[in-house]
Amino acid sequence: MTAAIAVAYHSGFGHTAVLAGAVAAGARDGGAKVDTIAVDQITDRDWQLLDTADAIVFGSATYMGNVSAGFQAFAEKTGRRCIEGTWGDKVAAGFTNSGGKSGDKLQTLVSLAVFAAQHHMHWVNLGLVAGWNHSSASEHDLNRLGFFLGAGAATDVDANPEQVHAADVATCRHLGQRVAQVTGELIAGRAATAAA
């Protein structure tokens, strides 16, 4: 079975949208069917895609040390789904971007993971060692900023979206592939258990 993955994100200046596209491309590389959803423009069809997806990857810019107001507004609209367990046992993962190299992005990733946990979802970590952390390493390494809970990116605040760092794009693409792999394995395991 082909995994259905939704990438649900909020992007204020286009940087996080570029990363969402990279996550989606990676998930497609992993054999999944993928839909990207800008949560500040969400439609009834988008809600249906989220409800029927096997996995949801959440993305938000980091503003003032947490998810953006646009993402939080989306999250708060999911209360009924949380109570009813609509997204329970789906796969989840997350990514974020800020201007600072740290920018307190970890807090945003924690917020995304807690949001997924409240929906009883299964969180997938980045699955990469830290890059750019020794004398022969490079800012072009995957996971150059050394995040593990999800993918973290840093983009200069005055940069255009096409100037998002290539290593961060590649890191998000890796995350998408990883989510596709884990989701496919979960679907296969469930099918095998049902057939046993």
N, C-alpha and C positions, 0 to 999 in steps of 0.2 A: 504494500500500500504506500502511496505517496503521502508524505507528511505535509500538512497544511500549516504554514507559519505566517503569522501577522507581525509586522513591525509597527508598533504604535509609538509615535514620537511627537515631541513638541520642539520646534526650532524657532528661535526669535530672529536670528540674523542669517539663516541658511547654512551655518556650519554643521549643526546637528542633523539637518536634512541630508547633507552629503554623507555623513556617517550612517544614517538610516539606509541610504541607498547601498552602501558598502555591506552592511549586515544582510540586506536582502539579496545582493549578488552572491555573497558567500553561501547563504542558505540555498539559493538556486544551484550553485556549484555542488552542493551536497545532495541534490536531487529533490528538493522540496518545492512545493507550489507556494509562492509567496505573494502577500499583499502588503503594501505600505499604507499606513493610515496616519495622516496629520491630525492629531487629536483636537486641535483647535478649530478644525473644519469637519468634524465627524458627522456622518450621515447615518440614517437608519440602516443602510446597506453595510456601512462600516461596522456598526454594532453587531450585525449578523455575522460578518466575517470574523470578528473577535470571538463571538460566542461559539462558532463552529470550528475554529482553528484548533490544531493539536498543540500549538506552542504560540506564545506571545513574547516578543522581545520588546522591552520598554526602553525608550530613550528620551532624555531630557537634557537641555543645557543646564549647567549649574549656575544659578544666580544666588548671590548672597549665601553661599554655603548649603544650598539645597535645590530640590527640583524647582523648575520654573512655575510661576503662577498658572500658566496655561496648562502644564501637565497636572498640577494639583487640582485644577478645576475639573479636568477629565476624571482623575482618580475619584473625586468626591461624587461623581455621577454614577459610580459603579456600586454604590452601597447595596442596592437591591440584589445585584448579581452576587455580591459577597454573602449576603444573608441566605440566598437560595442555592449557593454553591455552583453557580453557572460555570465558573472557570476552574473548579476544583479538579486537581490532578492533571491539569495541563502543564506543559513545560514552560518555564519562564527564564529570562536572562535580561541583562541591562547594559546600557552604555550611556556615557555622558561626555560633555565637552565644556571647558571653561577657558578663559583667557590666561589664567595663571597656570604654571606647570603643575602645582598642587591645586590651588583654588578651592580646597576643601571638597574635592570631587568625591572622596570616599563617603562623605555624608550623603551625597545624592545617590550613590550606588546602594548604600544601606537603606535609604528610604525606598528605593525601587524594590529591593529584596523583601523588605517588610511588607510593602504593598502586595507583592506576590504571595507572601506567606499568609496574609490575611485572607487571600482568595484560595488558600490551600493548594498552591501551585508548587511544582518541583523546580527549584532554582538551579541553573547551570552556571558554573563559574567560567572564567576565561580560559583556564587550562594552558597557560603559558608561563614560563619562567620570566623573571624580570629582565628586560633588555637594558642596554646603555648603562651598565652598572660596574664596568671595569675599564682598565686603561686601553684595551684594544676594542672596546665596544663602540657603538655609533648611535647617534640620534635616529638613524634609519632602521634600527632594530625593531622587530615586533615587540609590542608591549614596552616601548621605550620609557614610559613613565612609571612602570612597575606596579600596576594594579592587578588584583587577583579576583576580586568579587565579580567584576565585569570589566568592560573596556572603558578606559579613560583616555581622553584626547585633550590637547591644548592647542588653541588657535588664537593668534594675536587678535585683539579685539577690533583692530582696524583692517583686518584681512578680509578679502573677498571669499565667498564660499569655495571657489576653485583653488584657494590657497591653503585649504586644510592640509595638514602635514601628511605626506604619503604614507609614512609608517603608521599613523593613526588610522588612516583609511584601511590599510592592509590588516591592522589588528582587528578592526571591526568586521572585516571580511572573514577573518579567521573565526571570530565569535559566531557569525552566521553559519559557517560550515559546521562548527561544533554543535550548535543547537540542532541543526538538521540531522546530524549523526545521532545525537542522544535521543532526539524525538523519534527517529526511525527505529532505533533499538527498542525504545519503550513500546511503540506500536507493535513491533514484531513479538516482543515478549508477551504483551497482552493477548495477541492472537494465538500464540502457542499455548498460553495458559487456558484460554477459552476452549481450545481444541483438545486439550488433555483430558 
